[in-house]
Amino acid sequence: MRAVSTFAENKGEGVVGPPELSVVVPIFNEEETLELLVERLHQALVVVDGGYELIFVDDGSNDRSVEIIRRLHDENPSVKL
């Protein structure tokens, strides 16, 4: 899976400002679909001028959803919990 690109990676700039777009995604027991979701969101949003961030809101999951989002964030800070 390819991690979500930051504005600097997309545009080749050295300084990253606030993203142009924030996508808020509620999750509940989504461990099986999170990586694919992030990949598809990246594919759709990579064209956004000014960059973007993915903000996941956990609605009380009792699976590994939070752990997966944290790992994805470690791979790329554009993914947030």
N, C-alpha and C positions, 0 to 999 in steps of 0.2 A: 504494500500500500504506500502511495506517495503522500507525504504529509502536506498540510495546507501551507501555501506560500505566504510569506509576509509581503507587505508593500515593497520593501527594499529588494527582496528577491525577485519580485515580479518586474520591477522597474529598474533595477540595477543601481539604486541610490543608496548612499551610505547612512542617511539619517531617516528614521521612521517616525512619522507623526501619527496623530490619531487616525484610525481607519475611516474611510469615507462611508462604509456600510457595516452595520452590526446586525448579525442574524442571530435571533434568540430561538433556541430549540428546547422545548420541554422534553424530558426523557423519563421513562418509567420502565425499568427492567428491559433495557434495550441492548444488552451485552452482545447479542448475536448480530446486530445490525449496525452498530456504531461506526465501525471502520469503513464499511461500504457507504454509509451516509456521509461521512466526512469526505471521502474520496469524490462522491458525486457532487457534493456542495462545492468542493474545490474546482471541479471541472466546470461547473456553471458560473462560478464567481471569479475565476482567474482573470477575466476580462474587465473587471471593475477598476476603473481609474481611481486611484487614491487608496486602494487596498480594502480589506475587510477583516472582520473577526467573527468567529463562531462562538457564541456564548451558550453553553448547555446548562439548563436548569434541572436539577434532579428533583423529581416529585416523590421521593421516598423509596427509591429502588432498593430491593433486597438481593440483587444479584451483583455482578461485577461491573456494572455500568460506570460507577464513580471511579473505580480503579482504572478502567480503560480510558476514560476521559483524562484523568491525570497523566497517564502514560502518553496519550496523544499530545497533551500540553507540553510535556517534557520534550517531545520530539519537535514541537512547533508551538511557540507562545501565542499564535493566532487562535488556537483552540483554548477556550476558557471554560471554567466551571463556576 
